[in-house]
Amino acid sequence: LFRSFLADQEECPPYGRRALANRDRISTVLHTSGTSGVGQEFHCISENGTESWTTGFFYECRWAGIEPGDRVVRFTRIAMELGGMWHKSAGDRYGLSQFFLGAYDTPTRLRTMQRVSPHLIMTQPSYLTRLSFACEEAGIDPRRAFPDLKAIMFAGEAHSGIPWIRRMESFWGVKLGRSEEHTSELQSRFGISYAVFCL
């Protein structure tokens, strides 16, 4: 699917002939990161498409006990890649108070987190590990420093399995869940989206 989608965009740039959104109805253009190994394709999304592909996040929030108005810290940057845009759009629609800390170094992120006491942390497994080490080095106990924390969602890369999850849950004092967002021909062409949140 990815190869045929990319070939179509190369033949008829920039979106290809299969773009679901009419050219005059495109509200967002995303550029995938290339983690499939096939290439980087564009996904043009209409306002209705944005509504469809962000709805799965609502379920993830409900399952994690996150309510509209809760504070979330995110470490992904906001750019054309799916992760940042998807998370921002989904959080906006759900009504979260979002703190985007992707531009800051780890000490600044920790200071900001102590000021805002997030209900939700969204990150990648490798950065959650780094953040945990930074807390230890600074003498910060997350259970005390972030008393409002309800859950941590991670996405974007693999982790080292159940032992890692248990270590992180023990250290942070909350459940971890994998937030899923995917680009695919089915999602762009047919508006299919899904969510996975495992507690």
N, C-alpha and C positions, 0 to 999 in steps of 0.2 A: 504494500500500500504506500509506504513512504517513498519508494523509488518512483512509482507511477505519478504520485502527487508532485514530487520535485521535478520530474521530466515535463509534466504539463506546465509548470511554472517557468521552466527554461524555454519551452516552445512559445509560450504566450505570456511574457513578463508584464508586470511583476507577480500577479495573482494566479495566473493560469485561467483556463476556461471553466474550471469546476467551482469557482468561488461561489459560495452560497449567497452572500450578500450582493445586492445590486451595487454597482459602482457609486451611485449617488446615496446609498444607505449605509456605507461603511462608517462605523464609529471608532473602531480600534483596529490597528494592525499589529500583529504579534510576529516575532521572528524566533523560531525555536533555537535552542542552545546547540543542537547537533549531537546530543548524547546517544541518539539512535545509531550513529556511525554512518548514516546514509547521506546526510547533508543537512542544510538548514533551509527550511521552507517558511514562507509567509502564510499567515492565517489572517484573513480579513473578516472581521466580525461586525455584525450589525448590532443595533441596540437590543433587538430581540435575542440575538445570539449570545450577547453578554449576559442577559438574564438567564438563559438556559445553562451556559457553562459555569456560572457561579453558584447555582442553586445547590449543588452537592455540598458546598461548604457549610450551608445552613444546617444540614444534618450533622456534619462533623461537630459544629459548635454545640448543638443541642445535646448530642451524645456525651460531649465533654463537660457539660454544665455551664457553658459560656452563654451569656445573655446579651441582648442588645444593650449598648452603653458600657459594657465591660471594656477594660483597657488591654490592648495587645501590643507587645513589642515584636518588631520584625527586623531581621538582619539582612534580608535580601534587598538588593538595590531595585529601584523602580526604573526599568528600561523597557526595551521592546521584547525581551524574553518573556516567556509565558509566566514563570513563577511570580515575579514581582507584580506584573499587571493583573494576573489572575487573583492573587491574594488581595491586592488593593481594591479591585472592583468588588470582589466577594465581601470583604470587610465593610466597604461603604454600603453595599446593599443590605447587609445584616445589621448595620447600625453600630459597629464597634468604634471605640475611640482608638485610633491607630497611631503608634509611635514608630516611625521608620528610622532605624538607627544604622542602616547600612553604610552610611558615609563616615561613621565614627570609629575610632580605635576601641579596643576592648575595655580599657579603663574608663573611658567616657561612657561607653554603653552601660557598664555596671553602675556608675554614678547616676546615670539617668534612670536606670531600672529601680534604684533605691528611692529616687524621688517620686516615681509614678506608681510603684508597687503594682505591677501588671497582674491581670487575671489569667492571661494566656501569653506564652512565649511561642513564637513560630520561628523555626530555624532548621538547619541541616544537622545530621548526626555529628559530623566532624566538628562543627562549630559549637555544638552543645558540649562536646567533650572539652574543647578549648576553653569555653566559658566556665566550665566546672573547675578546671585547673586554675583559671584566673581567680575564681572565688576562693579557692583554697590558699593561693599565694597571698591574697589580700586579707585573709582571715574572715571572709564573709560566709556566714551560714545561711544558705538560701531559704531555709525554713523560717528563719527569723527576719531576714532582710526583705523578703517578699511575702508578707503574710497573706496577701489577697490572691496569691497564685493558685489557680484551680487545675491547670493542665499545661502540658507542653505538646505541641504538634510539630512533627518533623517531616521533611520531604526532600526530594531532590537527589538522594544518593543512598547507597547501601550503608548498613551498619554491621557491627560484629555479632548480632544476634541477641538472643534472650539474656545472656549474662550481662551484656552492655545495657540493655533496657532496665534490668533489675538494679544495676549500679546507679544509673541515672535517676530512676524513680526513688531509690533510697536516699540519694544525695539531695535531690530537689524536693522530695516529700509530696510529689504529685504523680499522677499517671501520665505516661507518654502514649501518644497515638501517632500513627502515620497518616498524614494528610496526603491525599492523592489528587494530582491534577495532571492531565495528559493531553497532549495534542495528537491528533490522528486525523486521517481522512474522514473517518466516521464522525468525529466530533465537529470538524469544520463543515463538512458537507451536509450532515443530517442533524446537527445540533444535539447529538447524544453526549451526555455527560454522566459521570458517576462519582461516588465518594466512598472512601473506605476510612473508617476510623476505628482502630482496634484498641480497646482498653484492656 
